[in-house]
Amino acid sequence: MLKEAEAWLATRSWSVTDRPLHRILAAKRASGQTVSVVLPALNEQETVGDIVAVIRHDLMQQVPLVDEIVVVDSGSTDRTSEVAAAAGARVVHRDDILPRIPAVPGKGEVLWRSLLVTTGDIVCFIDADLKEFSSDFVSGIVGPLLTDPGVDLVKAMYDRPLGAEANSFASGRTAGQGGRVTELMARPLLNMHWPQLAGFVQPLGGEYAARRSLLEQLPFPVGYGVELGMLVDALHLVGLDALAQVDVGVRKHRHQDGQALGRMAAAIYRTAQLRLARGHMIRPVLTQFERSTDGFEPRTYSVDTEERPPMAEIAEYAERKVA
């Protein structure tokens, strides 16, 4: 299996420079496919506007690559919605999408619901907390889907500097310690249980694009396990050769604290566990500790285990496609 992953690396891993923008645009015109960009957002007023503005300027006004930008606000208490709308995005609130199914907190929930409010044949997901954003993140991962009909899902790969490391790239220092949950949880799980996927540099990265025809067939873990779940399920549904990755440079973003990473890791482990053994499962919890004036106090959190069914099974989505 590892040899299969190595062979895949040689044929399905590219750089953003491998597909010039004019080639991608020519392929888009020839195929007639449309592209939607979705930003799931929760309290990202500091960064979401700049991301939307860059995509609009570079890939809508300068060249017609992106057809729509949708920010799905999952309950922000700051000015995320206002900033995103002012920058030119269409803003939709999570709770207004498919209201007959009560929404639950979680990134995967937002991505799942976004399929109902977007129209693109290709859907590109971009996290809303990125700093110093480059439109290469979009064109890089959309490019293979427009130019190669055999590719169904493309993940971005990049360096992920942690904290002060971000300033060291200018001097040429290699810094990639930002993907802590990836290295401590996701990568060992993939190597042990799905070695075909061992070649993915950033399996948990939030920047990826896929054909709607694939996304609508996948279940969506509602929380942090969505990226790993989607990768594993896509492998089984369309095969390794339909998956790819593109190097887009450096990703800078806001980092979570250690306890938040622990909750993310628990959700990712549970997502993997559910895919390894479907059977009688209890809803797990994770207990962490915080120091108080009386010593260490336990804080217990439920681990996201709920999953949304493939969107193709939702009546409202089927009706919209018919219409």
C-alpha positions, 0 to 999 in steps of 0.5 A: 500500500505504501508503494501505491501511495508513493506512485500516487505522489509522483502522478497526483501531486502538483504545484500551483505553477504546473497549470497556468491560469490561462490554461485553467480558464480555457478548460473552464470555457471549454467544459462550461463548468461553474465554480463556487467558493465557500467560506465557513465562518465563525467570528472571523471579522479580522480576516474574512473580508480580505479573503473575499476581496482577494478572490473577487479581485483576482478570480472574478474581476481580473479573470472569470474563474470563480462564479460565486463566493458564499460565506456561511456564517455559523453563528458569529457574534462579531461583524463577520457577516457585515464584513464579508458582505461589504467585501462582496460575498453572498452571506448565508446564515447556517440556521436559514439553510434547511431549517426543518433539520435543526443545525448543530455546532460544527464546521462539517455541518456548515460545509454540508449545508453549503451544498444547498445554497451554492450552484457550482459544478465544482465547490471550493472550500476555504477556511475564513481565518487565513492571513496574507491570503493568496488566490493561488489557494483557489486557482491551485486546487480548482485547476486540476478539476477543470483540466483533468476529468479523472480528478474528483477531489483536490487538497491544498498542501503547504507549509504551516508555520507556528507562531514566530515561525511565520517570520522565519520563511523570509530567511529560508528556514523550513517551518512547518510545525503548525499542523499539530493534530495532523502529525499527532493524530491524523497522519498516524491513523492514515498510515496505519489504517488507510496507507493509500492516503499516506501521501497527503501532506495536509490531510486535515487542511481546510482548503480543498475543492471537489466535484459536486457530483462527489460531494453530494454522495458523501456523508459529512461528519458535523465537526472537526472530523469532516476533512478526514472523513471526506478523504477516507470516504472519497477513497472508497467511493472514487478510488485513489487516482481520483484524488490529488493535491497541489502545493500552494505555498505557505498557510498562515492562520490563527492557531488553537490552544492545546485543549482545543486541539485535544478536542479536535483530535478526539473528534478525528479519532472518533471519525476514523473509528466509526469508519473502521467499525460500524456497530454498537457505539456509545457517544464518547466524551473527552475530559480535560483539566484546567487549573483553578484556585482549588487545583485542577478541575475537570472539564468534560466535552462531548465528542462530535460523532453525528454525521449528516447523510449524503446530500443526494438523499435530502428531498429539498436538494433533489427538488432543487436539482430537478427545478 
